[in-house]
């Protein structure tokens, strides 16, 4: 819950593929009152790319890790769609 001036919504991003790196993370970084607090992807390479875009975020390997972060109040699901 956000309370008072300066309060920020802690957002987690699940999935760090091209769309998350090129659209979601840059947009979230520009939104006032929003802070990306955790990112997750099973790919070490994707996590490394995500880390450069959200350096203050906790980097997780699994969705469970991300969801267990107490600072996460909302989640952007940016995982690949099924074929």
Secondary structure, DSSP 8 states (H G I E B T S, - for coil): ---STT--EEEEEE--SHHIIIIIHHHHHHSTTEEEEEEE-S-HHHHHHHHHH-TTSEEESSHHHHHT-TT--EEEE------
